[in-house]
Amino acid sequence: MTAQHIPVLSLIGLQRTFHQGSREIHVLAGASVDVWPGQCVALVGPSGAGKSTLLHIAGLLETPDAGHVLVAGRDCTTLDDEGRTRVRRSEMGFIYQFHQLLPEFSALENVAIPQMILGLSRREGEERARRLLTSLGLGERLDHRPAQLSGGEQQRTAICRALANRPRLILADEPTGNLDPRTSELVFHELIGLFRSEGVAALIATHNLELARRMDRVVVLDNGLLVEISPHAVGR
């Protein structure tokens, strides 16, 4: 079976319960979804529904109480810390609401460093970083540190960093949630365009229903389960 016929990410029967005193909160109660190569999937649901928990489990940052996480057909649920780290570095990219760039390094260095950690030379890492940043209009800002960049420029840099190691999958948690509406719209448009050009799959948690409608698929986290709906039905 070719890679195009295997989901990049399969979440199977995920369960996660938190304890608050004597109270049990069943955040995930059998959540399942497949994300296929090249797809952008919106993850929506009310605040507190468990979207961030789901993304943490999908990203092998947290372990479910039950269920399985498959990345490119490989069951990663029982991997040790070192194994999960290897999968994250080679297969995944992460984008958060707050950019989490390294403040002492330039935009170019922030995008090059993950590649150098994976074993590329500084020259190779900086060459790809320059291409990615330039593609998002940051060719004149390569040597600027995060504090010298606008909010939109910081988030564009974070997007490039997430794509630096050519991941199969991007996991994004409210990637434009910290931006004003106009900048959010622009960054989202660039985000999806870059995902398409790089051929990666993405699972993107968002409260912005207008943005969710423009993705390939939409899944709603409802009472611990994932329910797929048509993008055209979002918010109606």
Backbone bond lengths (Angstrom), bond angles and torsions (degrees), N, CA, C in turn:
res aa  C-N    CA-C-N  psi(-1)  N-CA   C-N-CA  omega(-1)  CA-C   N-CA-C  phi
1 M - - - 1.467 - - 1.527 109.44 -
2 T 1.339 116.95 130.15 1.457 120.93 -178.12 1.515 110.85 -77.43
3 A 1.355 115.18 164.77 1.464 120.17 -178.59 1.520 111.57 -60.56
4 Q 1.358 117.37 -32.39 1.458 120.27 -179.04 1.520 112.25 -67.99
5 H 1.346 116.99 -17.93 1.459 121.08 -178.63 1.527 112.61 -103.21
6 I 1.328 116.33 10.98 1.462 122.33 176.83 1.522 107.78 -120.81
7 P 1.336 118.93 131.35 1.469 119.17 176.46 1.528 110.91 -58.31
8 V 1.315 115.79 140.32 1.457 119.97 173.55 1.527 109.36 -65.47
9 L 1.341 115.55 -37.24 1.461 121.81 -179.91 1.519 109.06 -137.53
10 S 1.320 116.76 129.67 1.462 122.05 171.72 1.524 108.37 -124.91
11 L 1.326 115.80 120.58 1.464 121.54 172.52 1.512 106.40 -105.68
12 I 1.314 116.32 122.78 1.464 120.65 -171.37 1.525 109.67 -124.28
13 G 1.323 116.08 111.81 1.464 121.73 172.69 1.518 114.73 57.35
14 L 1.323 117.77 40.34 1.470 120.11 -176.66 1.522 111.36 -68.57
15 Q 1.328 115.01 132.74 1.462 121.55 174.50 1.527 108.89 -126.68
16 R 1.320 115.21 137.79 1.475 120.29 177.54 1.517 108.09 -150.90
17 T 1.338 114.49 123.12 1.462 121.49 -178.85 1.521 109.59 -122.51
18 F 1.325 116.05 134.56 1.458 121.52 175.49 1.522 108.73 -111.57
19 H 1.316 115.56 149.72 1.464 120.66 -179.80 1.528 109.36 -110.85
20 Q 1.299 115.84 127.59 1.462 123.39 178.23 1.521 107.03 -122.36
21 G 1.341 115.85 92.30 1.457 119.44 -171.57 1.514 108.60 65.88
22 S 1.332 116.11 -126.74 1.463 120.25 178.59 1.532 112.25 -89.18
23 R 1.321 116.06 0.38 1.466 120.55 -175.75 1.518 111.20 -94.26
24 E 1.330 117.41 136.57 1.454 123.02 174.83 1.527 109.41 -102.21
25 I 1.337 116.64 130.44 1.458 121.26 178.62 1.528 107.24 -113.74
26 H 1.319 115.93 111.10 1.457 121.22 -178.35 1.529 108.54 -88.33
27 V 1.325 115.75 91.13 1.463 120.86 -176.09 1.526 110.47 -73.17
28 L 1.310 117.03 -44.77 1.460 122.15 175.56 1.521 108.47 -120.23
29 A 1.325 115.47 132.51 1.465 119.44 -173.03 1.528 111.33 -132.19
30 G 1.349 115.16 42.91 1.461 119.71 -179.47 1.516 112.52 111.44
31 A 1.338 117.11 29.92 1.463 122.09 -176.01 1.526 110.72 -68.32
32 S 1.342 115.80 132.48 1.464 121.61 -179.98 1.522 110.06 -139.52
33 V 1.328 115.92 141.88 1.468 121.23 174.03 1.526 108.73 -164.78
34 D 1.333 116.14 150.16 1.461 122.69 170.43 1.523 108.47 -111.87
35 V 1.326 116.40 137.44 1.459 122.15 173.56 1.525 106.68 -117.38
36 W 1.337 115.99 123.09 1.459 121.43 -172.42 1.522 111.60 -98.32
37 P 1.337 117.12 159.80 1.465 120.47 -179.10 1.523 111.77 -53.32
38 G 1.330 115.70 133.55 1.452 121.71 175.89 1.515 116.20 80.81
39 Q 1.329 118.48 -2.75 1.465 121.08 -177.99 1.525 111.52 -89.38
40 C 1.338 114.98 143.98 1.465 121.77 169.43 1.523 107.01 -108.89
41 V 1.319 116.37 115.65 1.461 122.44 -175.37 1.524 109.14 -113.90
42 A 1.328 116.10 124.63 1.464 121.49 176.76 1.519 109.63 -85.89
43 L 1.321 116.05 135.35 1.458 123.12 174.55 1.518 107.50 -110.98
44 V 1.328 116.94 112.85 1.463 120.63 -176.69 1.523 109.78 -122.71
45 G 1.324 115.15 165.21 1.451 121.95 -179.14 1.513 108.98 156.70
46 P 1.314 117.79 161.96 1.462 120.14 -178.02 1.525 112.23 -66.33
47 S 1.321 115.89 159.46 1.466 120.41 174.85 1.522 109.46 -56.95
48 G 1.330 115.74 136.95 1.457 120.08 180.00 1.513 114.06 85.90
49 A 1.338 117.95 -0.14 1.465 120.20 -178.94 1.525 112.46 -72.88
50 G 1.343 116.68 -22.49 1.459 119.17 178.83 1.521 114.32 114.62
51 K 1.339 117.17 17.52 1.475 119.60 -178.19 1.530 111.34 -62.27
52 S 1.320 116.98 -44.57 1.467 119.64 -179.95 1.527 111.04 -65.14
53 T 1.326 116.51 -39.54 1.471 119.70 176.75 1.517 110.68 -60.62
54 L 1.323 116.71 -43.50 1.463 121.08 178.86 1.523 110.59 -60.57
55 L 1.341 117.25 -44.55 1.458 120.45 179.65 1.527 111.52 -65.47
56 H 1.329 116.91 -38.08 1.465 119.59 178.02 1.528 111.24 -63.21
57 I 1.311 116.27 -40.17 1.464 119.78 178.32 1.521 110.16 -68.88
58 A 1.350 116.86 -43.80 1.459 120.72 178.35 1.521 111.18 -60.05
59 G 1.338 116.28 -34.34 1.456 121.50 -179.82 1.516 114.07 -87.58
60 L 1.317 116.83 9.87 1.472 122.90 177.98 1.523 112.68 60.07
61 L 1.335 115.03 28.43 1.462 120.85 175.72 1.519 111.84 -94.56
62 E 1.311 115.77 -14.61 1.459 122.49 -178.34 1.525 107.42 -144.42
63 T 1.331 116.68 148.88 1.460 121.33 -177.12 1.528 110.02 -102.98
64 P 1.342 118.20 131.34 1.464 119.09 177.89 1.524 111.50 -73.19
65 D 1.317 116.21 159.75 1.464 120.00 174.11 1.522 110.57 -70.96
66 A 1.324 116.28 -30.31 1.467 122.32 177.49 1.518 107.28 -157.69
67 G 1.336 115.73 160.53 1.450 121.10 -179.81 1.516 112.03 104.77
68 H 1.325 115.54 -179.66 1.461 120.95 -173.35 1.524 110.72 -136.02
69 V 1.345 114.83 147.70 1.461 122.97 173.59 1.523 107.25 -120.05
70 L 1.327 116.04 115.74 1.457 121.48 178.37 1.525 108.74 -109.33
71 V 1.321 116.32 130.03 1.461 122.32 176.87 1.517 107.33 -116.08
72 A 1.332 116.09 115.96 1.474 122.29 -177.02 1.529 110.62 53.00
73 G 1.331 116.08 39.75 1.457 121.79 176.30 1.508 115.33 86.53
74 R 1.316 118.06 -5.05 1.465 121.52 -178.32 1.520 109.85 -99.73
75 D 1.325 116.49 126.63 1.459 120.80 178.19 1.522 108.87 -75.27
76 C 1.336 114.76 113.68 1.468 120.78 -175.83 1.522 112.60 -101.95
77 T 1.327 117.02 4.08 1.459 120.98 -171.76 1.520 112.93 -61.66
78 T 1.320 116.89 -36.81 1.465 119.63 -174.38 1.526 113.63 -102.64
79 L 1.326 116.94 10.01 1.464 119.08 177.64 1.527 111.05 -64.25
80 D 1.323 116.00 150.59 1.459 119.29 174.49 1.532 109.18 -78.98
81 D 1.330 117.35 178.48 1.463 121.50 -175.94 1.525 111.77 -57.62
82 E 1.326 116.25 -42.55 1.462 119.80 -178.47 1.527 110.68 -65.14
83 G 1.329 116.64 -41.16 1.460 120.62 179.30 1.512 112.13 -64.93
84 R 1.344 116.97 -41.63 1.470 120.53 178.10 1.524 110.93 -64.56
85 T 1.334 116.14 -39.24 1.463 119.86 178.83 1.523 110.65 -62.89
86 R 1.327 117.54 -41.24 1.470 120.78 179.06 1.520 110.91 -61.67
87 V 1.330 116.74 -43.20 1.463 120.26 -179.82 1.525 110.21 -64.88
88 R 1.329 116.99 -44.48 1.466 119.77 179.10 1.526 111.36 -59.21
89 R 1.323 116.78 -44.44 1.465 120.29 -176.48 1.523 112.10 -67.38
90 S 1.326 117.10 -37.75 1.465 120.04 -172.98 1.520 113.75 -94.15
91 E 1.341 118.10 -24.46 1.463 120.35 -171.32 1.521 114.43 -115.73
92 M 1.335 118.72 -16.80 1.458 121.09 -169.44 1.523 112.66 -128.90
93 G 1.316 114.25 152.57 1.453 122.12 168.79 1.516 108.47 -129.88
94 F 1.324 117.40 148.10 1.461 121.93 -175.13 1.529 110.34 -124.49
95 I 1.332 115.59 136.53 1.469 121.84 174.64 1.518 107.51 -129.44
96 Y 1.329 116.17 130.79 1.454 121.16 -177.27 1.529 110.29 -114.90
97 Q 1.328 115.83 169.86 1.466 120.94 178.62 1.531 110.31 -61.95
98 F 1.320 116.55 -41.04 1.463 122.16 175.51 1.524 107.24 -102.85
99 H 1.310 116.54 133.48 1.463 121.77 -164.06 1.524 114.72 -60.83
100 Q 1.322 118.84 -31.46 1.471 123.55 179.75 1.530 112.89 55.19
101 L 1.330 115.79 37.46 1.463 119.80 173.85 1.523 110.19 -75.77
102 L 1.311 116.34 155.11 1.464 120.96 177.36 1.522 108.10 -76.80
103 P 1.339 118.76 116.23 1.468 121.07 -168.93 1.518 114.28 -66.79
104 E 1.333 117.98 -25.06 1.462 120.12 -175.01 1.528 112.99 -88.03
105 F 1.337 116.42 -1.28 1.459 120.10 -178.40 1.528 110.81 -115.85
106 S 1.322 115.52 154.84 1.460 121.20 179.28 1.531 110.42 -73.77
107 A 1.335 115.32 170.31 1.471 120.08 176.09 1.523 110.03 -57.61
108 L 1.330 116.86 -45.10 1.460 120.94 179.95 1.527 110.77 -59.66
109 E 1.314 116.83 -45.25 1.469 120.69 -178.65 1.526 111.29 -67.45
110 N 1.329 117.85 -38.32 1.460 120.50 179.08 1.528 111.94 -60.17
111 V 1.333 116.74 -33.53 1.460 120.27 -180.00 1.530 111.42 -85.88
112 A 1.317 117.24 -28.53 1.472 120.80 -179.29 1.520 112.69 -78.41
113 I 1.330 117.76 -34.75 1.469 121.22 -173.05 1.530 113.42 -57.48
114 P 1.351 120.70 -45.78 1.471 118.47 179.03 1.530 112.80 -58.52
115 Q 1.328 117.33 -31.70 1.456 120.31 179.00 1.522 111.11 -72.22
116 M 1.324 116.10 -37.43 1.460 120.03 178.33 1.524 110.80 -67.48
117 I 1.344 116.49 -35.59 1.469 120.28 176.44 1.526 110.08 -61.94
118 L 1.350 115.83 -34.53 1.460 120.70 -179.32 1.525 112.34 -79.57
119 G 1.353 117.24 -8.33 1.464 119.92 173.79 1.512 116.08 118.29
120 L 1.349 118.46 -3.04 1.452 119.97 177.67 1.529 110.28 -74.57
121 S 1.330 115.08 155.48 1.460 119.23 175.78 1.516 109.35 -71.93
122 R 1.320 115.86 162.41 1.464 120.04 177.53 1.530 110.81 -59.17
123 R 1.337 116.68 -41.55 1.466 120.17 -179.55 1.528 110.98 -61.93
124 E 1.336 117.10 -45.72 1.466 120.30 179.71 1.521 111.33 -64.15
125 G 1.342 116.21 -43.21 1.459 120.31 -179.65 1.519 111.73 -63.27
126 E 1.313 116.49 -42.82 1.462 119.97 -178.45 1.528 111.20 -71.18
127 E 1.322 117.40 -31.57 1.467 120.51 178.54 1.524 110.90 -64.03
128 R 1.348 116.95 -46.67 1.466 119.24 178.37 1.529 109.97 -69.37
129 A 1.322 117.67 -39.83 1.465 120.56 178.57 1.530 110.13 -58.48
130 R 1.307 116.68 -42.41 1.470 120.51 -179.98 1.521 110.66 -63.15
131 R 1.334 117.49 -41.93 1.467 121.08 179.69 1.519 111.01 -63.41
132 L 1.331 116.51 -46.45 1.461 120.42 -178.32 1.519 110.98 -64.01
133 L 1.318 116.75 -48.06 1.463 120.46 -177.53 1.529 111.00 -64.36
134 T 1.306 116.69 -40.08 1.465 120.24 178.93 1.523 110.89 -64.57
135 S 1.339 116.57 -36.45 1.467 120.05 179.96 1.520 111.88 -64.25
136 L 1.337 117.89 -22.25 1.465 121.67 177.56 1.534 111.60 -105.18
137 G 1.314 115.68 21.68 1.456 119.66 172.92 1.510 115.61 78.54
138 L 1.333 117.12 20.53 1.462 120.38 -177.05 1.532 112.31 -109.32
139 G 1.308 116.23 19.91 1.458 119.79 -178.94 1.507 114.03 -60.06
140 E 1.337 117.07 -25.59 1.463 121.10 -179.96 1.532 111.81 -92.86
141 R 1.328 116.45 -0.41 1.475 120.00 -173.57 1.531 111.74 -119.35
142 L 1.302 117.46 14.52 1.466 121.17 -173.74 1.526 113.23 -58.07
143 D 1.321 116.85 -37.28 1.467 121.15 -174.97 1.527 113.26 -92.41
144 H 1.332 116.97 4.69 1.462 120.67 -179.23 1.535 110.66 -85.72
145 R 1.311 115.41 139.14 1.464 120.59 174.07 1.532 109.34 -80.57
146 P 1.354 117.45 162.38 1.461 120.01 -176.88 1.521 114.83 -51.71
147 A 1.335 118.12 -39.92 1.465 120.72 -178.25 1.529 112.00 -65.12
148 Q 1.335 116.98 -18.17 1.462 121.30 179.79 1.526 112.39 -94.18
149 L 1.330 116.73 0.34 1.463 122.06 -178.18 1.523 110.17 -106.06
150 S 1.319 116.21 150.70 1.466 120.21 173.47 1.527 109.73 -71.80
151 G 1.343 116.18 169.76 1.461 119.82 179.18 1.519 112.10 -58.39
152 G 1.344 116.35 -43.39 1.457 119.64 178.81 1.512 112.23 -65.15
153 E 1.340 116.89 -38.16 1.464 120.49 178.77 1.527 111.29 -68.33
154 Q 1.323 116.66 -37.72 1.464 119.84 176.77 1.530 110.65 -62.21
155 Q 1.337 116.49 -43.08 1.462 118.60 -177.83 1.526 111.18 -71.56
156 R 1.329 117.76 -33.55 1.469 119.67 174.29 1.531 110.47 -62.59
157 T 1.326 115.77 -40.02 1.464 119.42 177.76 1.528 110.49 -63.65
158 A 1.335 116.87 -40.66 1.468 120.71 178.44 1.524 111.04 -64.19
159 I 1.332 117.18 -36.12 1.467 120.96 177.03 1.528 109.96 -63.90
160 C 1.331 116.03 -45.27 1.463 119.68 178.47 1.526 111.24 -62.32
161 R 1.323 116.81 -39.97 1.474 120.17 177.94 1.520 110.67 -61.00
162 A 1.328 116.91 -41.31 1.465 120.38 -179.49 1.519 112.04 -63.48
163 L 1.337 116.76 -29.81 1.461 121.47 -178.27 1.527 113.00 -92.99
164 A 1.318 117.04 -3.85 1.464 121.57 -169.89 1.527 112.89 -56.89
165 N 1.326 117.55 -42.26 1.461 120.83 -175.20 1.523 113.25 -92.92
166 R 1.342 116.26 20.82 1.466 122.14 178.27 1.539 111.77 52.22
167 P 1.331 117.78 55.76 1.467 120.00 -179.16 1.525 111.24 -69.61
168 R 1.325 115.64 159.84 1.469 120.41 171.59 1.520 110.57 -80.29
169 L 1.347 115.64 -27.33 1.457 121.23 -169.84 1.523 110.84 -135.67
170 I 1.338 115.69 135.29 1.460 121.88 171.02 1.526 108.12 -110.82
171 L 1.323 116.36 132.33 1.461 122.76 172.38 1.521 107.22 -112.96
172 A 1.325 116.24 122.68 1.462 120.38 -174.69 1.521 110.04 -128.64
173 D 1.326 115.59 131.81 1.471 121.75 -178.79 1.526 108.32 -114.11
174 E 1.327 116.40 103.19 1.474 122.44 -178.64 1.533 111.40 49.04
175 P 1.347 117.64 56.98 1.465 119.31 -171.80 1.524 115.05 -65.66
176 T 1.342 117.75 -18.80 1.468 119.49 176.88 1.527 111.44 -117.60
177 G 1.334 117.12 13.25 1.459 121.17 -173.56 1.516 114.60 -68.91
178 N 1.339 117.35 -18.15 1.459 120.59 -177.64 1.536 112.32 -100.59
179 L 1.342 116.21 11.64 1.457 120.40 -175.81 1.528 110.86 -112.19
180 D 1.331 116.36 155.87 1.459 119.37 175.41 1.531 109.13 -68.62
181 P 1.349 118.57 159.86 1.468 121.24 -172.61 1.528 114.32 -54.17
182 R 1.330 117.81 -43.37 1.469 119.71 -177.88 1.528 110.94 -66.59
183 T 1.330 116.78 -45.40 1.463 120.32 179.24 1.523 110.59 -67.30
184 S 1.334 116.59 -37.67 1.455 121.37 177.99 1.524 110.98 -58.45
185 E 1.322 116.20 -45.68 1.459 121.40 179.33 1.523 111.10 -61.37
186 L 1.324 116.61 -44.67 1.463 121.13 -178.97 1.524 111.19 -65.46
187 V 1.337 116.96 -47.14 1.462 120.56 -178.49 1.528 110.57 -65.32
188 F 1.343 117.00 -39.50 1.456 119.59 178.61 1.528 110.46 -61.70
189 H 1.321 116.97 -44.46 1.464 120.97 179.41 1.526 110.26 -58.93
190 E 1.330 116.70 -43.91 1.462 120.66 179.44 1.520 111.55 -68.66
191 L 1.341 115.81 -37.80 1.456 121.94 179.05 1.523 110.78 -58.32
192 I 1.326 116.88 -52.96 1.455 121.03 -178.21 1.530 110.55 -65.33
193 G 1.335 116.71 -40.16 1.456 120.02 178.71 1.519 112.19 -60.79
194 L 1.328 116.91 -41.81 1.461 120.77 -179.94 1.522 110.49 -69.75
195 F 1.332 117.56 -38.47 1.463 119.96 176.03 1.529 110.25 -59.14
196 R 1.334 115.83 -44.12 1.468 119.80 -179.35 1.527 110.41 -62.06
197 S 1.334 116.13 -46.73 1.461 119.30 -176.61 1.527 111.78 -66.93
198 E 1.337 117.22 -31.00 1.463 121.07 179.27 1.533 112.11 -85.92
199 G 1.342 116.74 -13.44 1.466 120.62 177.37 1.512 115.04 72.58
200 V 1.336 117.50 26.98 1.458 120.01 -178.35 1.529 110.22 -95.82
201 A 1.329 115.32 157.97 1.462 121.92 171.14 1.523 108.13 -91.23
202 A 1.332 115.51 155.63 1.468 119.02 -178.67 1.519 110.42 -145.64
203 L 1.327 115.49 138.74 1.465 123.27 170.11 1.519 105.73 -116.84
204 I 1.346 116.00 114.18 1.459 121.43 -168.81 1.525 110.06 -121.90
205 A 1.332 116.86 112.49 1.465 121.13 174.73 1.518 108.48 -79.12
206 T 1.332 116.59 131.04 1.455 119.71 -179.45 1.522 110.81 -153.55
207 H 1.348 115.03 147.82 1.461 121.29 170.70 1.521 110.73 -93.84
208 N 1.327 116.43 -10.33 1.456 121.17 -176.46 1.531 108.92 -82.37
209 L 1.322 116.18 100.08 1.465 120.63 -174.57 1.519 111.60 -69.16
210 E 1.335 117.38 -29.70 1.460 120.28 177.45 1.529 110.44 -63.37
211 L 1.326 116.34 -41.43 1.457 120.27 177.26 1.520 110.66 -68.79
212 A 1.324 117.49 -39.57 1.468 120.92 -180.00 1.526 111.30 -59.68
213 R 1.330 116.70 -37.54 1.470 120.42 -178.73 1.522 112.61 -62.70
214 R 1.320 116.83 -21.49 1.462 120.41 -175.63 1.529 113.02 -95.09
215 M 1.319 116.92 5.36 1.462 119.84 176.55 1.528 110.17 -92.63
216 D 1.330 115.70 170.38 1.463 120.24 -175.95 1.525 112.06 -68.06
217 R 1.324 115.67 -38.67 1.463 120.77 -177.47 1.523 108.70 -142.51
218 V 1.325 115.68 158.75 1.467 121.84 176.58 1.522 108.42 -132.97
219 V 1.336 116.48 129.37 1.465 121.25 172.55 1.517 108.20 -120.34
220 V 1.322 115.33 137.32 1.459 122.39 -178.38 1.519 108.72 -106.70
221 L 1.335 116.85 128.75 1.457 120.97 174.01 1.519 107.96 -87.48
222 D 1.332 115.58 109.61 1.460 121.87 -172.31 1.525 109.25 -133.75
223 N 1.339 116.06 115.84 1.465 121.15 -179.84 1.524 112.37 52.45
224 G 1.327 115.59 41.55 1.458 120.84 174.42 1.507 115.16 82.66
225 L 1.334 117.80 0.83 1.460 121.67 179.73 1.524 109.75 -119.41
226 L 1.322 116.22 156.10 1.454 121.75 176.13 1.522 109.10 -101.67
227 V 1.329 115.14 124.88 1.462 121.37 -178.77 1.520 107.83 -120.63
228 E 1.322 117.50 125.38 1.459 120.18 -179.67 1.522 110.24 -86.49
229 I 1.338 115.42 135.93 1.453 121.11 175.82 1.520 108.86 -130.67
230 S 1.307 117.11 163.58 1.455 121.38 176.18 1.525 109.54 -68.78
231 P 1.345 117.43 138.75 1.480 118.75 175.22 1.519 112.57 -54.47
232 H 1.335 117.59 -31.80 1.462 120.78 -179.36 1.534 112.71 -69.73
233 A 1.364 115.52 -18.22 1.463 119.86 -177.86 1.515 113.74 -92.07
234 V 1.347 116.75 -2.95 1.461 120.74 -176.52 1.537 109.89 -63.84
235 G 1.334 115.66 128.48 1.450 121.41 175.87 1.517 114.44 76.61
236 R 1.337 117.25 12.09 1.469 120.01 -179.54 1.510 110.51 -115.34
